[in-house]
């Protein structure tokens, strides 16, 4: 038997164990409202019993217990719930960003209202119809000029507002990149502290909670992948798949660059890693992309690309410039992404080919800190989910709506100019039949590059509305308004607006559909009017399609935000049921541990009395 001193030690171990349990319960209660905290639990285990079986063991009924000890203080956490939550946080971040910007696009287009583009189109053609019925009145011509000016101004304003919104999206990308790098640095530091504590034989519960909270925040910025290492360390990189939230192939792939390992195989580079934590990769933000020459369709041009290391634009010391050779499509891709992979020193990662899906396409072949390179050697960061994906995809949407507005403005200018000037080309040599009504405000001699940004009324007409031609010919009399009526009818003419390109000319747009119309004649002469193109649509329908497409995109974003909020609320509830602190449960534990502590104290008190009898009582 172990004797009274053995019993004393058992009581002492019990008091110490219950004291540790009370301390842990107190820690749980203190952090009940701390974000990211996981409740902790004391793991108790019996100490080694007395005595170990051997040939010299004392005969007895069996091994005698020697007390209790704390073997670990663990946090209660479900790693699978963490994984599910982080995947859905990425999807939520993507659609929160999209919803934010798409709602602003809706406000800019301002449809349907009495002051939107659609209404102004109607007023514009109504003014031409009224002029056709009253061609002799100067007031009717002034109204046409005013309505045309209002329509052109609104197209200009809408385009410029979309341009400002795109700049705002790029500013948010810069801020997101800066935050991502900051979070990565914090995670990397915590990762090393956790490993050091674990190697020392202790459990870094609170440090791991802080790291997990940062991982949650990071996963809302972009899709992440985590590989668990020894001593609770992790390696972290981007999602190495190119799938969107629906499982479809995404135009933006998050595949990280790769390096050749000691085994001769290619491995994804890490943003955080347990071994060699200083040799990690980061992201930089592209501030400006400026062409060195005149960009031409289908040809590659050199661009001066200015980027800021880690997205920190506050210091000019972080500013770096390189020259990149790229074509129009590559420029558009870089403009919409604006985030580059760099090493820890801010040097751009150079890979084999970012346009290829070959086995070694993402292999790092060096770095770029200055000089020049081809676009294919840049490693863009194009995540499949997260806030960054939403901000990048919104730029694509803005570009799409600007392009559609440009097509609409160009179709309007071509159709009205052709009917008003009676020419299917821009160069009007015979001014007797009329002037071009709309021109390129930035370059009046270049009608081909008319856009929603620069469309305006011909100054000659704006300064003198009487130059508006309403009749079949100038000799057809003041009461002839057939040319004005022909322009008014353009609102109902089907045109191939969707097929217009940046370099489409008036002649190419009109094609075989601009020809003499016997309904608009005078003294043997007939007006040329635009005929119906069965493959096209009216200008009003085309614009309504733009608004409809925007409505569908915004409705999807709102639906996904709502769905993700519901889904994440369920995951958070499951997380709370596993890792959250229940004050009722902690109070119950506190009562239990308190009673156990008091009971162990009573044992020590009893042994003390017995020892007093043994030591002092035997003297009598």
ZAMARGU-4260 file (C-alpha; in steps of 0.2 Angstrom, whole numbers, plus 5000, padded with zeros to 4 digits):
<rodrens>
0) 5000/5000/5000 | 5006/5018/4996 | 5002/5024/5014 | 4995/5040/5020 | 5008/5051/5011
5) 5002/5042/4995 | 4984/5047/4999 | 4990/5065/5002 | 4998/5066/4985 | 4982/5059/4977
10) 4973/5073/4985 | 4986/5086/4980 | 4985/5080/4962 | 4966/5081/4962 | 4967/5099/4968
15) 4980/5104/4955 | 4970/5096/4941 | 4953/5104/4946 | 4963/5121/4948 | 4968/5119/4930
20) 4951/5115/4925 | 4944/5130/4934 | 4957/5141/4926 | 4952/5135/4908 | 4934/5137/4912
25) 4938/5155/4918 | 4947/5158/4902 | 4932/5152/4891 | 4920/5163/4901 | 4932/5178/4899
30) 4933/5175/4880 | 4914/5171/4877 | 4912/5186/4866 | 4930/5186/4858 | 4929/5184/4839
35) 4936/5168/4833 | 4939/5161/4850 | 4937/5142/4852 | 4932/5135/4868 | 4945/5125/4877
40) 4944/5109/4886 | 4956/5101/4899 | 4961/5083/4895 | 4963/5073/4912 | 4972/5057/4914
45) 4976/5045/4928 | 4994/5045/4934 | 5005/5030/4933 | 4998/5017/4946 | 5007/5009/4959
50) 5016/4997/4957 | 5023/4991/4940 | 5021/4972/4939 | 5037/4962/4942 | 5045/4947/4951
55) 5047/4958/4966 | 5030/4966/4966 | 5021/4967/4983 | 5007/4955/4984 | 4990/4964/4984
60) 4973/4965/4976 | 4980/4975/4961 | 4988/4991/4956 | 4984/5006/4967 | 4979/5023/4959
65) 4991/5037/4962 | 4980/5052/4956 | 4976/5063/4941 | 4986/5074/4929 | 4982/5086/4915
70) 4989/5079/4899 | 4983/5093/4887 | 4972/5108/4886 | 4964/5107/4869 | 4953/5119/4859
75) 4937/5111/4852 | 4937/5114/4833 | 4930/5105/4818 | 4942/5107/4803 | 4929/5101/4790
80) 4917/5115/4796 | 4932/5127/4794 | 4935/5121/4776 | 4916/5123/4771 | 4915/5140/4779
85) 4931/5147/4770 | 4925/5140/4753 | 4908/5149/4755 | 4916/5165/4762 | 4925/5166/4745
90) 4909/5165/4735 | 4901/5177/4747 | 4915/5190/4745 | 4914/5188/4726 | 4895/5192/4725
95) 4895/5205/4738 | 4908/5215/4727 | 4898/5212/4712 | 4882/5217/4720 | 4890/5233/4726
100) 4896/5238/4709 | 4881/5232/4698 | 4869/5242/4709 | 4879/5257/4705 | 4879/5253/4687
105) 4860/5252/4688 | 4860/5269/4696 | 4871/5276/4682 | 4860/5269/4668 | 4845/5276/4677
110) 4832/5265/4669 | 4817/5266/4668 | 4815/5284/4671 | 4810/5300/4662 | 4828/5306/4661
115) 4836/5290/4655 | 4844/5286/4638 | 4828/5276/4633 | 4817/5291/4636 | 4829/5303/4627
120) 4829/5292/4612 | 4810/5293/4611 | 4810/5312/4613 | 4824/5313/4600 | 4814/5303/4587
125) 4798/5312/4592 | 4806/5329/4588 | 4811/5323/4571 | 4793/5317/4568 | 4786/5334/4573
130) 4799/5342/4562 | 4793/5331/4548 | 4775/5337/4550 | 4780/5355/4553 | 4796/5357/4542
135) 4794/5376/4539 | 4795/5381/4558 | 4812/5386/4565 | 4806/5381/4582 | 4804/5363/4577
140) 4822/5362/4571 | 4828/5370/4587 | 4819/5356/4597 | 4827/5343/4586 | 4844/5351/4590
145) 4840/5352/4609 | 4834/5334/4610 | 4849/5328/4600 | 4861/5338/4611 | 4852/5330/4627
150) 4854/5313/4620 | 4872/5315/4615 | 4876/5323/4632 | 4868/5309/4642 | 4878/5296/4632
155) 4894/5305/4636 | 4889/5307/4654 | 4884/5288/4656 | 4900/5283/4648 | 4911/5294/4659
160) 4902/5288/4674 | 4905/5270/4670 | 4923/5275/4667 | 4924/5283/4685 | 4916/5267/4692
165) 4929/5256/4684 | 4943/5267/4692 | 4934/5265/4709 | 4934/5246/4706 | 4953/5247/4702
170) 4956/5257/4718 | 4947/5244/4728 | 4958/5231/4720 | 4973/5240/4726 | 4966/5241/4744
175) 4962/5223/4744 | 4979/5218/4738 | 4987/5229/4752 | 4975/5220/4765 | 4979/5203/4758
180) 4998/5205/4759 | 4996/5212/4777 | 4986/5197/4782 | 4998/5185/4774 | 5012/5193/4784
185) 5002/5191/4800 | 4998/5173/4796 | 5016/5169/4792 | 5022/5177/4809 | 5009/5167/4819
190) 5013/5151/4809 | 5031/5152/4815 | 5026/5156/4833 | 5014/5141/4833 | 5027/5129/4827
195) 5040/5136/4841 | 5027/5134/4855 | 5022/5116/4849 | 5041/5111/4847 | 5043/5116/4865
200) 5029/5104/4870 | 5015/5116/4873 | 4998/5119/4865 | 4997/5136/4856 | 4978/5137/4857
205) 4975/5155/4857 | 4988/5158/4843 | 4980/5145/4832 | 4963/5154/4835 | 4971/5170/4829
210) 4978/5162/4814 | 4961/5154/4810 | 4952/5170/4811 | 4965/5178/4799 | 4962/5163/4787
215) 4944/5166/4787 | 4946/5184/4783 | 4959/5180/4769 | 4947/5167/4762 | 4934/5181/4759
220) 4947/5190/4748 | 4952/5175/4737 | 4951/5156/4737 | 4964/5148/4747 | 4971/5131/4750
225) 4979/5125/4766 | 4991/5110/4769 | 4994/5105/4787 | 5012/5102/4792 | 5020/5095/4807
230) 5019/5104/4824 | 5003/5113/4819 | 5011/5123/4805 | 5003/5126/4788 | 5008/5129/4770
235) 4996/5141/4761 | 4993/5145/4743 | 4979/5150/4731 | 4966/5138/4725 | 4975/5128/4712
240) 4959/5125/4701 | 4951/5136/4688 | 4933/5132/4693 | 4920/5145/4697 | 4906/5143/4711
245) 4895/5133/4699 | 4909/5121/4695 | 4911/5128/4677 | 4928/5132/4670 | 4932/5150/4674
250) 4940/5162/4663 | 4950/5168/4678 | 4961/5154/4684 | 4969/5154/4701 | 4983/5142/4698
255) 4999/5148/4707 | 5016/5148/4699 | 5027/5133/4701 | 5045/5129/4705 | 5055/5113/4703
260) 5057/5104/4720 | 5072/5093/4725 | 5062/5078/4719 | 5063/5085/4701 | 5044/5088/4701
265) 5035/5105/4700 | 5026/5111/4716 | 5015/5126/4719 | 5024/5141/4727 | 5017/5146/4744
270) 5011/5162/4752 | 5014/5155/4769 | 5025/5140/4774 | 5032/5132/4789 | 5050/5129/4782
275) 5060/5143/4775 | 5046/5156/4780 | 5056/5171/4772 | 5055/5163/4755 | 5037/5166/4751
280) 5028/5175/4737 | 5016/5191/4738 | 5006/5201/4726 | 5008/5218/4718 | 4996/5231/4711
285) 4997/5238/4693 | 4993/5257/4694 | 4996/5263/4676 | 4997/5255/4659 | 5002/5267/4646
290) 5006/5263/4627 | 5022/5269/4620 | 5015/5269/4603 | 4998/5269/4594 | 4989/5253/4597
295) 4983/5244/4582 | 4971/5229/4581 | 4979/5212/4580 | 4997/5220/4583 | 5008/5220/4598
300) 5013/5236/4606 | 5025/5240/4620 | 5016/5247/4636 | 5024/5255/4651 | 5017/5246/4666
305) 5019/5254/4683 | 5016/5243/4698 | 5017/5246/4717 | 5025/5232/4728 | 5013/5224/4740
310) 5000/5236/4734 | 5007/5250/4745 | 5004/5266/4735 | 5008/5277/4749 | 5027/5277/4746
315) 5036/5280/4730 | 5049/5268/4735 | 5037/5254/4731 | 5035/5261/4713 | 5042/5251/4699
320) 5041/5252/4680 | 5043/5238/4667 | 5040/5238/4648 | 5028/5224/4642 | 5024/5220/4624
325) 5006/5214/4622 | 4992/5215/4609 | 4974/5222/4612 | 4967/5206/4620 | 4982/5204/4632
330) 4980/5223/4636 | 4962/5221/4641 | 4966/5205/4652 | 4980/5215/4661 | 4969/5230/4663
335) 4955/5220/4671 | 4966/5210/4682 | 4980/5222/4688 | 4987/5210/4701 | 5004/5202/4698
340) 5013/5188/4707 | 5030/5194/4715 | 5043/5187/4726 | 5046/5193/4744 | 5056/5208/4737
345) 5043/5214/4725 | 5051/5207/4709 | 5038/5201/4696 | 5038/5182/4694 | 5042/5177/4676
350) 5034/5161/4670 | 5035/5151/4653 | 5018/5156/4646 | 5002/5162/4654 | 4992/5159/4639
355) 4995/5140/4639 | 4989/5126/4649 | 5004/5115/4647 | 5012/5105/4661 | 5026/5118/4663
360) 5016/5133/4658 | 5017/5140/4676 | 5035/5136/4679 | 5045/5150/4686 | 5060/5154/4675
365) 5066/5170/4684 | 5060/5187/4690 | 5058/5204/4683 | 5063/5220/4692 | 5065/5231/4677
370) 5068/5231/4658 | 5055/5223/4647 | 5046/5206/4644 | 5032/5199/4634 | 5015/5198/4641
375) 5015/5179/4641 | 5029/5179/4654 | 5019/5188/4667 | 5010/5178/4680 | 4994/5187/4684
380) 4984/5183/4699 | 4967/5179/4693 | 4957/5171/4708 | 4942/5160/4705 | 4932/5167/4720
385) 4933/5180/4733 | 4932/5199/4734 | 4946/5201/4721 | 4937/5190/4708 | 4921/5200/4711
390) 4931/5217/4708 | 4940/5210/4693 | 4924/5203/4685 | 4914/5219/4688 | 4928/5228/4677
395) 4923/5215/4663 | 4905/5220/4665 | 4909/5239/4664 | 4919/5236/4649 | 4905/5226/4641
400) 4892/5240/4645 | 4904/5253/4638 | 4906/5243/4622 | 4887/5241/4620 | 4884/5259/4623
405) 4898/5263/4610 | 4889/5252/4597 | 4873/5260/4600 | 4881/5278/4598 | 4889/5272/4583
410) 4874/5265/4575 | 4864/5281/4579 | 4877/5292/4571 | 4879/5281/4556 | 4860/5280/4553
415) 4856/5298/4556 | 4871/5304/4546 | 4868/5293/4531 | 4850/5299/4530 | 4853/5317/4534
420) 4868/5318/4522 | 4862/5305/4509 | 4879/5298/4509 | 4885/5281/4514 | 4902/5287/4517
425) 4909/5300/4529 | 4917/5312/4517 | 4903/5323/4511 | 4909/5331/4495 | 4892/5337/4490
430) 4886/5349/4504 | 4871/5353/4494 | 4862/5338/4501 | 4866/5341/4519 | 4879/5339/4533
435) 4883/5325/4545 | 4872/5327/4560 | 4883/5318/4573 | 4902/5319/4573 | 4917/5313/4584
440) 4919/5327/4597 | 4937/5323/4599 | 4942/5321/4581 | 4929/5328/4569 | 4937/5320/4554
445) 4936/5302/4561 | 4918/5296/4561 | 4924/5278/4562 | 4929/5280/4580 | 4913/5288/4586
450) 4909/5282/4604 | 4897/5285/4618 | 4911/5295/4625 | 4914/5307/4611 | 4897/5308/4601
455) 4891/5326/4598 | 4881/5337/4586 | 4890/5345/4572 | 4894/5363/4577 | 4887/5370/4561
460) 4870/5363/4565 | 4871/5367/4584 | 4876/5385/4580 | 4862/5386/4566 | 4848/5373/4567
465) 4841/5380/4551 | 4855/5370/4542 | 4845/5354/4547 | 4838/5347/4530 | 4820/5341/4531
470) 4815/5339/4512 | 4820/5326/4499 | 4830/5340/4490 | 4833/5358/4494 | 4821/5363/4480
475) 4807/5353/4487 | 4799/5367/4496 | 4797/5372/4514 | 4783/5360/4517 | 4793/5345/4512
480) 4797/5335/4528 | 4801/5318/4521 | 4819/5318/4526 | 4815/5322/4544 | 4801/5308/4544
485) 4814/5296/4536 | 4825/5300/4551 | 4811/5298/4563 | 4807/5281/4556 | 4825/5275/4561
490) 4818/5271/4578 | 4808/5256/4570 | 4822/5250/4558 | 4831/5234/4562 | 4850/5236/4561
495) 4864/5225/4565 | 4870/5235/4580 | 4877/5220/4588 | 4890/5217/4574 | 4898/5234/4575
500) 4916/5234/4579 | 4929/5247/4583 | 4934/5249/4565 | 4917/5247/4557 | 4914/5261/4544
505) 4898/5269/4539 | 4898/5260/4523 | 4901/5243/4531 | 4887/5246/4543 | 4874/5252/4530
510) 4879/5238/4518 | 4865/5234/4505 | 4852/5241/4516 | 4854/5259/4512 | 4845/5262/4496
515) 4832/5273/4487 | 4815/5272/4494 | 4800/5277/4483 | 4790/5282/4497 | 4801/5297/4500
520) 4802/5305/4483 | 4800/5322/4474 | 4800/5327/4456 | 4808/5310/4451 | 4821/5310/4465
525) 4821/5298/4479 | 4828/5298/4496 | 4840/5284/4501 | 4834/5277/4518 | 4840/5263/4529
530) 4830/5247/4526 | 4826/5233/4538 | 4840/5220/4542 | 4831/5205/4548 | 4847/5199/4557
535) 4847/5215/4568 | 4836/5224/4580 | 4830/5242/4584 | 4840/5254/4594 | 4827/5254/4607
540) 4827/5235/4608 | 4846/5235/4609 | 4846/5247/4623 | 4833/5237/4632 | 4843/5221/4630
545) 4857/5230/4639 | 4846/5235/4653 | 4839/5218/4654 | 4856/5209/4654 | 4861/5221/4668
550) 4845/5217/4678 | 4849/5198/4676 | 4867/5201/4682 | 4862/5211/4697 | 4847/5199/4702
555) 4860/5185/4702 | 4872/5194/4713 | 4858/5199/4725 | 4852/5181/4725 | 4869/5174/4728
560) 4872/5187/4742 | 4856/5181/4751 | 4859/5163/4748 | 4877/5164/4755 | 4872/5174/4770
565) 4859/5160/4774 | 4872/5146/4771 | 4885/5154/4781 | 4873/5158/4795 | 4870/5139/4796
570) 4889/5135/4796 | 4892/5148/4809 | 4878/5140/4820 | 4886/5123/4818 | 4903/5131/4822
575) 4896/5139/4838 | 4888/5122/4843 | 4905/5114/4842 | 4918/5128/4846 | 4907/5142/4854
580) 4907/5146/4873 | 4890/5142/4881 | 4890/5151/4898 | 4877/5139/4905 | 4888/5125/4901
585) 4903/5134/4908 | 4894/5138/4924 | 4889/5120/4926 | 4907/5115/4924 | 4913/5128/4936
590) 4901/5121/4950 | 4907/5103/4946 | 4926/5108/4947 | 4923/5118/4962 | 4915/5103/4971
595) 4929/5092/4966 | 4942/5104/4972 | 4933/5105/4989 | 4932/5086/4990 | 4951/5085/4986
600) 4954/5098/4999 | 4944/5088/5012 | 4954/5072/5008 | 4970/5082/5012 | 4962/5088/5028
605) 4957/5071/5033 | 4974/5064/5029 | 4981/5078/5040 | 4971/5073/5055 | 4976/5054/5052
610) 4994/5059/5052 | 4992/5069/5068 | 4985/5054/5076 | 5000/5043/5070 | 5013/5056/5074
615) 5007/5065/5089 | 4994/5052/5096 | 5007/5038/5099 | 5016/5049/5111 | 5003/5046/5124
</rodrens>
